[in-house]
């Protein structure tokens, strides 16, 4: 499994257990507080409280959540 695929999988796993996950994206200067996420053809759709973000999975850098 590639690093990007592993990180995307961790995002979905974390969202299944948590209400939100901070998602760090290359090129965005602040974390996105994801409430939901889906993936299709290498593009993540990240839903926050205010917006829906569409970014390539390859731009996913890191995740942060409290357990």
ZIPEMO-V824424 format. One record per residue. N is the residue number from 1. RES is the residue in one letter. PHI is phi in whole degrees, -180 to 180 (none if undefined). OMEGA is omega as a letter, one per 30 degrees, with the letter a starting at -180 (* if undefined). D_FIRST is the distance of its C-alpha to the first C-alpha in whole Angstrom. Layout:
# ZIPEMO-V824424
N;RES;PHI;OMEGA;D_FIRST
N;RES;PHI;OMEGA;D_FIRST
This chain:
# ZIPEMO-V824424
1;X;none;l;0
2;X;-71;a;4
3;X;-59;l;7
4;X;-63;l;8
5;X;-64;l;6
6;X;-64;a;6
7;X;-68;l;10
8;X;-63;l;11
9;X;-61;l;10
10;X;-64;l;12
11;X;-60;a;15
12;X;-64;l;15
13;X;-64;a;15
14;X;-65;l;18
15;X;-67;l;20
16;X;-68;a;20
17;X;-100;a;22
18;X;-120;l;24
19;X;-77;a;26
20;X;-155;l;25
21;X;-139;l;22
22;X;-79;a;22
23;X;-115;l;20
24;X;-102;a;20
25;X;-119;l;20
26;X;-59;l;21
27;X;95;l;24
28;X;-114;a;25
29;X;-80;a;28
30;X;-144;l;27
31;X;-74;l;25
32;X;-94;l;25
33;X;-86;a;25
34;X;-75;l;23
35;X;-104;l;25
36;X;-158;l;23
37;X;-155;l;20
38;X;-137;a;18
39;X;-138;l;16
40;X;-151;l;17
41;X;52;l;16
42;X;82;l;14
43;X;-116;l;17
44;X;-88;l;17
45;X;-110;a;21
46;X;-108;l;22
47;X;-101;l;25
48;X;-109;l;27
49;X;-63;a;31
50;X;-113;a;32
51;X;-139;l;30
52;X;-118;a;27
53;X;-104;l;25
54;X;-119;a;22
55;X;-138;l;20
56;X;-67;l;17
57;X;-57;a;14
58;X;-66;l;13
59;X;-89;l;17
60;X;-70;a;15
61;X;-104;a;16
62;X;-160;l;16
63;X;-129;l;18
64;X;-148;l;21
65;X;-154;l;22
66;X;-96;l;25
67;X;-104;*;25
